[in-house]
């Protein structure tokens, strides 16, 4: 769970850097999250939600939480690749919808994130 908290802090820094124009640090920070999760964008884009949760479970049933961090990272990475952004956002939406159905807790943050994705896709 400590890993999840630390990665959430990195994702927050990525978001803050995007909003403040400090974009040069973002690719390295994205890579840090992916390496920590033992994932990459291609794996996220080409795996089913079930495969990802299974892969991200580390004997602590934290797969859903780790997947949520990976999704937020994918969304942030989509800003770096405008030509691939739509596909990345569609995958993020699919994964977030999976989490909404399969997680035991309801999250207003997830609902807002889904709304943000819809607005970006719209």
DAQUI-V488205 format. One record per pair of residues at least 12 apart in sequence whose C-alpha atoms are under 8 Angstrom apart, sorted by the first residue. I is the first residue (numbers start at 1). J is the second residue. If there is no record, write none. Layout:
I_J + I_J
This chain:
1_60 + 1_62 + 4_65 + 4_66 + 4_69 + 7_33 + 7_69 + 8_69 + 10_29 + 10_33 + 11_29 + 11_30 + 11_33 + 11_69 + 11_72 + 11_73 + 14_26 + 14_29 + 14_30 + 14_76 + 15_76 + 27_77 + 30_73 + 30_77 + 33_70 + 33_73 + 34_70 + 37_56 + 37_66 + 37_70 + 41_74 + 44_70 + 45_88 + 45_91 + 49_95 + 49_98 + 52_67 + 53_66 + 53_67 + 64_99 + 64_103 + 68_96 + 68_99 + 71_92 + 71_95 + 71_96 + 72_92 + 74_88 + 74_89 + 74_92 + 75_88 + 75_89 + 75_92 + 86_121 + 89_117 + 89_121 + 93_114 + 93_117 + 96_110 + 96_114
